[in-house]
Amino acid sequence: MSVNDKLITNCHENINIAYKEEDFTNYQFLDIFRGRKMNQFNNFRQLNTNKNSKILVIITSHGGEGFIKVRNTMVILSDELHRTLNEMYIKEKYKEMIFVLDTCEGFSLFDNVKVPNVYFVSSSSYNQKAHSYSFDHVILGPTVDKFHYLLYNKINYIRNNKIYNETINNVFLELKSNKSFLETDVMIIDNIHKNLTVQDYMGFNSNKDHSIEIYDKINFNEINLKDDKEFLIENEQLINIKENINNEVEEIRKFNVKKYKFNSFFDYKNNKIFNIFIIFIAINLIISFIL
């Protein structure tokens, strides 16, 4: 893929974001799993799980030996993750869990984590750097990591071909075989020891709920909500908010283009007009000094 190519994304429109920006910290992340200090939050922002729950956790971030970074200013240590998952197990907050980590030296985070019924996957081993893939000239940075790029393509292939009985182990073993592309080792710890299927964890058989209907309305899909006038009014307001945000983003983009052109004009090192002006002033000063 050349630098001018754009990565085609197909993010699911029905994704709910409960925490973002300053509202999300390393302690908040761990407390969500523990079920602590959650009384002030509604159900939408809680991890309402029990002893029969199957949980999928996928993290892509920066990391190092024995830690991962959160919002580039905070860290989660291996010991902290162990205590959190161990507390979940004691409280019967899960039945099985798949924990996927895509960071540099990601496998080192699992050093001190000793809990049952968790399937750990890491995109890199000790002293290995996880690598990004593709480049976007709008955000001036990579759009995806190599491991996530392969994982997305594999899951998308399974969904399109409806082979939902594919095992989780086969999925990650296939990714592991792409070492030449990843430039790292995919590491796996199987503490569940049974054939987990993609259908159980990737949401292909999830039921449509009220939250998804909200997003369907925003995306102008046809749904049967004729008797819920208040709901329709609320979603019309959401649509207007979405349009206003899009307009503001476009204005910001136009402003950045103008700012870039303005700064380029006053780029002292590359601006020919400025350089000629400096030379002219220097010549006049020399002539004045001589005369």
N, C-alpha and C positions, 0 to 999 in steps of 0.2 A: 504494500500500500504506500503510495507516494504521499508527500506532505500536503498535497493539494486535495487529496481524497478526503471525503467526510464519512465518518462512521455512521452507518444507518442504525438508528435506535428505535426500539419498539417498546417503550416503557408502558406498563399497564396503566390505563387511565383510572382504575378503581383503587388506587393506593391511598390509604389514609396516613397522614403524617401527624403523629401525636406530640412529638417533641422536636424542636429545632432551635438553632442559634443559641442565645444565652440561656434558654430554658433547658438546655441539655448539658449535663456535666458528667464527669466520671462517677461521682457518687450517685447521681440520679440514675445512671445506667445500671449500676449494681443493685440499687434499691428497687428498681423495677422488677428485677428477677427475684429478689428476696420477698417482695410484697410488703416492704416497710414504708412507713410514712406516706401511705397512699390514700388516707381518708379524705384529704382535701381535693382529690382528683376524682373525676367521674369515671365510669366504667371504660370509656373510650381510651383513657390514658393508663389503664392498669392491665397487668398481665394476669388475667383471670384464668389460671390453670389449676389442675388438680392431679391426682395420682394416675389418671387415665390420659393425660395430655401428651401429645407429641409436639415437640418444639423444634423449629428450625431457626438457627442464628447464623447470619452471614455478615461478616465485618470486613470492610476494606479500609485501610488507614495506613498511617506511618507506624513503624515499630522498630524495636531493637532487642537486645538480649534480655529476655524476661519481662518485656513490657510492650504495650501498644499506646499510641497517643490518641487523645480525644480532643477534637477541635484544635489540635496543634498546640495546646497550652497546658493540657492535663494528661496524666497517664493512668493506666490500669496495670498493676503488677500481677505477676503469676500467682503470688500468695493470695492476693485479693480475689482473683478469679476462683481459686480453689475454695476459699471460705464461702464465697457466694454460691457456687454450685453445690457445695456440700450442705449448706443451709437449705437450699431448694430440695435436695434429696431427703433430708431429715423431715422437712415440712410436707413432703409428698406433693411437691409443686409440679412434678413431671413424671411421665412414665418412660419416655425415650427422648433423647435430644441429639440433634446433629449440629455441631458447632464448626463452622467454616471460617477460617481466618486467612485473609490475603494481605499480608504486610511483609516487610523485610524481617528476616529471622523469626518468622511467625511461629515456627514449631517450638521455639524456646519459651513461649508463653505457657505452654502446657507442661513445663518441667515439673512444677509442684502441684499440678492438678490431678488428684487421684479420687475420682468419683465414678460410681457405676452407671451403666446404661447411657453413656454418652459416646457418640461417634465423632472423634476429632479429626479435622482435616486442615492442613496448612499448605499454602502455596510455596513456602520456602523453608529450608532447613537452617541449621546454625551457620552463621557467617555468610549467608546468602542474601542478596538484594532482590526483592520483587521488582519486576520491570513493567513499565507502562506500555500502552499500545495506541498508536494513532496520535494525531495532534490537531487541535482546533484553533484556527487563527482568530476566532472571535473571543474566546476566553483565554487565549494565549497559554494553553496548557493541554496535557493529555486528557482524553475523554474516558479512558477505561484502562484497567490493568490487564495484562496478558491472561492471567488466570481467569479473571471474570469474563473476558472475551470468549475464551474457550467454553467456560461453563454456560454462558448465555446461549451460545450456538448449539451446544449439546441439548440443553433443556428445550430450546425452540424446536430442534429436530424431533425430539420425543413428542412434543405437543402436536406438531404438524402431522406426524405419522401415527399418532395415537397409540404409541407403545408404552402405555403407562405402567406396565408391569416390569419395566426395566429396573434393575436393582440399583440402589444408591452406590453400592460398592463398585459395580461395573462402570458407573458414570465417572467416579473419581479415579479408578484405575486407568480408564481411557485418557483422562487428563494427565495422569502421571506418565503415560507413554509419550507425551509431547514435550519431553524434556528439552529437545533442541530448540523448540519455539519459546518455551517458558524461560529457559536458561537457569532454572532452579529445579529442586526436587520437590515433588508433591508428597507430603508426609501424612500418614494415616494411622490413627489409633482406634481400633474397634473394640469398645467396651460393651457393645450390645450383643455381638456374636449371633446375629440372625439376618436373614435376607430382608432388608428394608427396601420398599419399592418407592419409585418416584411419585406415584399417585398418592401415597400416604403423606408426603411432605411438601409437594410443590403446588398444592391447591387446585389441581385439575378437577376435583369433584366437590369443590366448595359450594355451599348453598348461597343463593342470592339473598342478601339481607337489606335492611332499610338504608344502611350507609351506602351500599352500592347503588341503590335506586337514586340517591341524591346525585351521585356522579353521572349516572345515566341521563338524568334530567339536564345537567349542565352540558352534556355532550349531545343534546338534542335528539336522543333516542326516544322512541315511542314507548311510553309506559302508561299503565292504567292508574291515573291519580285524579280522576275527574271529581271525586267526592271530597278531595282534600284541598280546599281553596287556600288555606293558610300555608300549606306546604308549597303549593305552586307559587304563591307570592314570595315566599322566602327564597325559593330557588331562582325566581326572576331577579331578585336582588343580588344573588350570588353571580348570576350571569353578567349583570351590569358591572359588578365589582371586577370580574375577570376581564371584561372589555376595557375598563379603565386602567387596569394594571398593564394590559397589552399596549395601550396607548402611551402610558408613561414609559414603558420600556423602549418603545420606538423613539420617543422624544430624547431619552437618554442616549440611545444609539446615535441619533443625528447630532446631538451635542458633542459626543466623543469624536465623531468624524470631523466636525468643525475644529475642535480643540487640537486634534492631531494635525490638521492642515496648518493651523496657526503656529503650532510649535515647530512644524517642519520648516516654515518660512523663516523662523528665527533660530534655526539650527546653525550656530556660528561656524561650526567646523565644515559644513557642507554647503552653506549658502553662498553662491557666487557673488551676489550683489553686495553682501556684507563684506566679503573679502576684498572686492574691488574698492569699496569705500575706505577700508582700513589702509590699503596700499596708497590711495590718493592722499589721505591725511598724512601718512608717513613721508611721502615725497614732498609735500608742502612744508612740513616741518624741517626737512633736510635743506630745502632751498632757502627757507627763512634763516636757518642757522648759518649757511654759507654767506648769504648776503649781509 
